[in-house]
């Protein structure tokens, strides 16, 4: 990227941050913390950790949904 492109990107990101809701700001904060070498697990909320642990327990019980099925149920998530 050129210096001009980087400056433009920074400006756009700053504007998006100014308009972001609290959940988006928390996610952005976590991404920056992770990029500095912090463990992402320590940057997410207790509720997010609980949800992940519940999901892992469900997978261990065989309660998961294959990716191919999710793609059929939610095609809008996979549209480009």
C-alpha positions as CSV (number, residue, x, y, z in Angstrom):
1,X,0.0,0.0,0.0
2,X,1.1,3.5,-0.7
3,X,1.4,6.1,2.0
4,X,-1.7,7.9,0.6
5,X,-3.7,4.6,0.6
6,X,-2.7,4.0,4.2
7,X,-3.7,7.5,5.2
8,X,-7.1,7.1,3.5
9,X,-7.7,3.8,5.2
10,X,-6.9,5.2,8.6
11,X,-9.3,8.0,8.0
12,X,-12.1,5.6,7.0
13,X,-11.4,3.3,10.0
14,X,-11.5,6.3,12.3
15,X,-14.9,7.3,10.9
16,X,-16.3,3.8,11.3
17,X,-15.0,3.7,14.9
18,X,-16.8,7.0,15.6
19,X,-20.1,5.5,14.3
20,X,-19.7,2.1,15.9
21,X,-21.9,0.7,18.7
22,X,-20.6,-0.6,22.0
23,X,-20.4,-4.2,20.8
24,X,-18.5,-3.3,17.7
25,X,-16.1,-1.2,19.8
26,X,-15.5,-4.1,22.1
27,X,-14.7,-6.3,19.1
28,X,-12.4,-3.8,17.6
29,X,-10.6,-3.4,20.9
30,X,-10.2,-7.2,21.1
31,X,-8.7,-7.3,17.6
32,X,-6.1,-4.6,18.5
33,X,-5.2,-6.4,21.7
34,X,-4.7,-9.6,19.9
35,X,-2.5,-8.0,17.3
36,X,-0.3,-6.8,20.1
37,X,0.3,-10.4,21.2
38,X,-2.4,-10.8,23.9
39,X,-4.3,-14.0,24.2
40,X,-7.7,-13.4,22.5
41,X,-9.4,-15.5,25.2
42,X,-8.5,-12.9,27.8
43,X,-9.9,-10.1,25.6
44,X,-13.5,-11.5,25.2
45,X,-16.3,-11.1,27.7
46,X,-17.3,-13.8,30.2
47,X,-20.5,-14.3,28.2
48,X,-18.6,-14.9,25.0
49,X,-16.3,-17.4,26.8
50,X,-19.4,-19.1,28.3
51,X,-21.0,-19.3,24.8
52,X,-17.8,-20.9,23.3
53,X,-17.6,-23.4,26.1
54,X,-21.2,-24.4,25.7
55,X,-20.6,-24.8,21.9
56,X,-17.6,-27.0,22.5
57,X,-19.5,-29.1,25.0
58,X,-22.3,-29.5,22.4
59,X,-19.7,-30.6,19.8
60,X,-18.3,-33.2,22.2
61,X,-21.9,-34.6,22.5
62,X,-22.2,-34.8,18.8
63,X,-24.8,-32.0,18.7
64,X,-22.9,-29.9,16.1
65,X,-24.3,-29.0,12.7
66,X,-22.0,-29.7,9.7
67,X,-20.8,-26.7,7.8
68,X,-22.5,-27.9,4.7
69,X,-25.9,-27.8,6.5
70,X,-25.2,-24.3,7.9
71,X,-24.5,-23.1,4.4
72,X,-27.9,-24.5,3.2
73,X,-29.7,-22.9,6.2
74,X,-28.0,-19.5,5.9
75,X,-26.9,-18.9,2.3
76,X,-26.9,-15.1,2.9
77,X,-23.9,-15.6,5.3
78,X,-21.9,-17.1,2.5
79,X,-22.9,-14.9,-0.4
80,X,-20.1,-12.8,-1.8
